[in-house]
Amino acid sequence: MSGLSFRMAVPGDEQTILNFIRALAEYEHMAHEVVATPELLREWVFEKSKAEVLFALEEGREVGFALFFHNFSTFLGRAGIYLEDLFVLPEHRGKGYGKGLLKKLAAIAEERECGRLEWACLDWNTPSIEFYTKRMCAVPMEDWTIYRLTGDTLKQAAEQ
């Protein structure tokens, strides 16, 4: 991890964030679902402060990112960090940058006195699952299924 450093995103980084989102979406075969724009990212990440972005840098250039936000555990009685997206550019993988991003996020969680750091992973993404479980010692949640309302179903639920 020689030459690895980190920085938090600041206003003006919207296009860089969007580039990482698009690269991740390509990797996950979901590019058609990306509707984010630099303007939306500016509004929701920086103006409304609903998410944060951590960049991994190699020699000062962004090579990975982690987008995260706070959630809350009623059982723990404290906030946690939910990692929405983590992505390292393919040509920079295998250098420990993904692990570096997770370690930095864990340090942020500890610094903020959060009760946990959690995320979801696509079932087919074997390389990431192996990385999370074997290299990071993360534990998959059992007996839990993620549910989602979005688009028309979200509107319908709000109107009921």
C-alpha positions in Angstrom: 0.0 0.0 0.0 2.9 2.3 -0.6 1.7 5.6 -1.8 -1.8 5.1 -0.5 -3.6 8.0 1.1 -7.2 9.0 1.8 -9.2 12.1 1.6 -12.9 13.0 2.1 -14.8 14.3 -0.9 -15.5 18.1 -1.0 -17.8 20.2 -3.2 -16.3 20.1 -6.7 -15.8 16.3 -6.5 -19.3 15.5 -7.9 -18.1 14.3 -11.3 -15.3 12.2 -9.8 -17.9 10.5 -7.5 -20.2 10.0 -10.4 -17.4 8.4 -12.5 -16.8 5.9 -9.7 -20.6 5.2 -9.4 -20.8 4.5 -13.1 -17.7 2.3 -13.0 -19.2 0.3 -10.1 -22.5 0.0 -12.0 -20.7 -1.3 -15.0 -19.0 -3.9 -12.9 -22.3 -4.9 -11.3 -24.1 -5.1 -14.7 -26.4 -2.3 -13.6 -25.3 0.7 -15.6 -28.8 1.2 -17.0 -30.0 2.0 -13.4 -27.7 5.0 -12.8 -29.7 8.2 -12.9 -27.4 10.2 -10.6 -26.0 13.5 -11.9 -23.4 15.9 -10.5 -26.2 18.2 -9.5 -28.0 15.5 -7.5 -24.8 14.5 -5.8 -24.0 18.1 -4.9 -27.4 18.5 -3.4 -27.6 15.2 -1.5 -24.0 14.6 -0.5 -22.8 18.2 0.2 -25.8 20.5 0.6 -28.1 18.1 2.5 -25.2 16.1 4.0 -27.0 12.8 3.6 -23.9 10.8 2.6 -20.1 11.1 2.7 -17.4 9.9 0.3 -14.0 8.7 1.1 -11.4 8.5 -1.7 -8.4 6.2 -1.8 -5.5 7.9 -3.6 -2.4 6.5 -5.2 0.2 9.2 -5.6 -2.5 11.8 -5.2 -4.9 10.4 -7.8 -8.3 8.9 -6.9 -8.2 5.1 -7.5 -11.1 4.0 -5.2 -14.0 5.3 -3.3 -16.4 4.4 -0.5 -19.8 6.1 -0.2 -21.3 5.8 3.3 -23.8 7.3 5.6 -25.0 7.0 9.2 -27.8 4.6 10.2 -29.0 3.9 13.8 -29.2 0.7 15.8 -32.0 0.8 18.3 -30.6 -2.3 20.0 -27.2 -0.7 20.5 -28.6 2.8 21.1 -26.1 4.4 18.9 -25.3 5.2 15.3 -23.5 3.0 12.9 -22.0 3.5 9.4 -23.6 1.9 6.4 -21.3 1.4 3.5 -23.4 1.9 0.3 -20.6 1.5 -2.3 -17.0 0.5 -2.3 -15.1 0.3 -5.5 -11.5 0.3 -6.6 -10.6 0.8 -10.3 -9.7 -2.6 -11.8 -6.1 -1.6 -12.7 -5.5 -0.8 -9.0 -6.9 -3.9 -7.4 -4.7 -6.3 -5.6 -2.7 -3.5 -3.9 -4.6 -3.5 -0.7 -6.7 -0.4 -1.5 -10.1 -2.0 -0.8 -8.8 -3.2 2.5 -7.4 0.2 3.2 -10.7 1.9 2.5 -12.5 -0.6 4.9 -9.9 -0.1 7.6 -10.2 3.7 7.2 -14.0 3.4 7.5 -13.6 1.2 10.6 -11.4 3.9 12.1 -14.0 6.6 11.3 -16.7 4.4 12.9 -14.5 4.0 16.0 -13.6 7.7 16.1 -17.3 8.6 15.9 -18.2 6.0 18.5 -20.4 4.1 16.1 -21.7 0.7 17.1 -21.0 -1.0 13.8 -20.0 -0.9 10.2 -22.2 -2.8 7.8 -22.9 -3.2 4.1 -24.5 -5.5 1.5 -22.9 -7.5 -1.3 -24.4 -9.0 -4.4 -24.8 -12.8 -4.0 -22.9 -13.5 -7.2 -19.9 -11.3 -6.3 -17.7 -14.1 -5.1 -14.4 -12.2 -5.2 -15.9 -9.5 -2.9 -17.5 -12.0 -0.6 -14.2 -13.9 -0.1 -12.4 -10.6 0.5 -15.0 -9.5 3.1 -15.1 -12.8 4.9 -11.5 -14.0 4.6 -9.4 -10.9 4.6 -11.6 -8.6 6.6 -13.2 -11.2 8.9 -16.7 -9.7 8.2 -19.6 -11.9 9.2 -22.6 -12.3 6.8 -25.9 -11.7 8.4 -28.2 -14.7 8.6 -31.9 -14.7 8.8 -32.2 -11.2 7.3 -33.4 -10.2 3.9 -33.2 -6.7 2.5 -36.5 -5.2 1.3 -36.9 -2.1 -0.9 -39.6 0.3 -2.1 -38.6 2.5 -5.0 -40.1 4.4 -7.9 -43.9 3.7 -8.3 -44.1 1.2 -5.4 -42.6 3.9 -3.1 -45.2 6.4 -4.3 -48.0 3.9 -3.9 -46.9 3.1 -0.3 -46.8 6.8 0.5 -50.3 7.2 -0.8 -51.9 4.3 1.0 
